[in-house]
Amino acid sequence: MVKPAANLVDDFQLALIESYEDLNKYLAWAEKKPDIETTRQNMLRARDNFENKEEELRFIVQRIHDNKIVGCAGLLIRNMNIPYLEIGYWVRSSEAKKGYIGMAVHLLEEYAVKELKVKRLEIKMAESNKASIQVAERAGFKYEATIHSDRKLPIGKVDNTCVYYKLYS
């Protein structure tokens, strides 16, 4: 995983466009297909957020042997006074079910514990997103709650949110 950088914009855009139909099923930010300028601005904002430890610490997930972008994962800052963070992620459609996101979650957890001294980590997802639920469960996160009818998916359907968590001392 690498930090956001301007030189990744074109490859990141290709991953987003390839994965749009899958992302659009569950993620509010994927309501419309991003153009290259939107992707560029988003990448620069992610880089600045990372440097300033604001909003989200986003990482680009790359395959080791060829640096192909296979997804994105990040730590959304919920409350640094605790510290309490939420893990978010998506995988490139052609790279799904290959373990990349599971490894990214493991690395994010390790970073959050060692570098940020996190006390609580969460993963939230649409209840209909069974693949994301499996990622959380395989990573050892515990089911905490279902928040009913609180999420409008980009496809127009209202869904529930599942909350998984881990606590650290």
Long-range contacts (C-beta under 8 A, 24 or more apart in sequence): 1-59, 1-60, 1-61, 1-62, 1-73, 1-104, 1-107, 2-59, 2-60, 2-62, 3-47, 3-50, 3-58, 3-59, 3-60, 4-43, 4-44, 4-46, 4-47, 4-50, 4-58, 4-59, 4-60, 5-43, 5-47, 5-60, 6-40, 6-43, 6-44, 6-47, 8-43, 8-60, 8-69, 9-36, 9-39, 9-40, 9-43, 10-36, 11-68, 11-69, 12-39, 12-43, 12-60, 12-69, 12-72, 13-39, 14-69, 15-69, 15-70, 15-71, 15-72, 15-92, 18-92, 18-93, 18-94, 19-90, 19-91, 19-92, 19-93, 21-93, 22-93, 22-96, 23-90, 24-154, 24-155, 25-128, 25-129, 25-153, 25-154, 25-155, 26-125, 26-126, 26-128, 26-129, 26-132, 26-153, 26-154, 27-90, 27-154, 28-151, 28-152, 28-153, 28-154, 30-154, 31-154, 46-74, 53-77, 53-80, 56-88, 59-104, 59-107, 59-108, 61-89, 61-91, 61-100, 61-101, 61-104, 63-95, 63-100, 68-95, 70-95, 70-98, 70-100, 71-95, 71-100, 71-101, 71-104, 73-101, 73-104, 73-105, 73-107, 73-108, 74-108, 75-108, 75-111, 75-112, 75-116, 78-122, 80-116, 82-119, 82-120, 83-116, 83-117, 83-118, 83-119, 83-120, 84-118, 84-119, 84-120, 84-121, 84-122, 85-112, 85-116, 85-118, 85-120, 85-121, 85-122, 86-121, 86-122, 86-123, 86-124, 87-121, 87-122, 87-123, 88-123, 89-132, 89-135, 96-131, 97-131, 101-135, 102-135, 102-138, 102-139, 105-135, 105-136, 105-139, 106-139, 109-139, 109-166, 113-168, 118-168, 119-167, 119-168, 119-169, 120-165, 120-166, 120-167, 120-168, 121-165, 121-166, 121-168, 122-163, 122-164, 122-165, 123-163, 123-164, 123-165, 124-161, 124-162, 124-163, 124-164, 125-161, 125-162, 126-151, 126-153, 126-159, 126-160, 126-161, 126-162, 127-159, 127-160, 127-161, 127-162, 128-153, 128-157, 128-159, 133-162, 133-164, 136-162, 136-164, 137-164, 140-166, 141-165, 141-166, 142-166
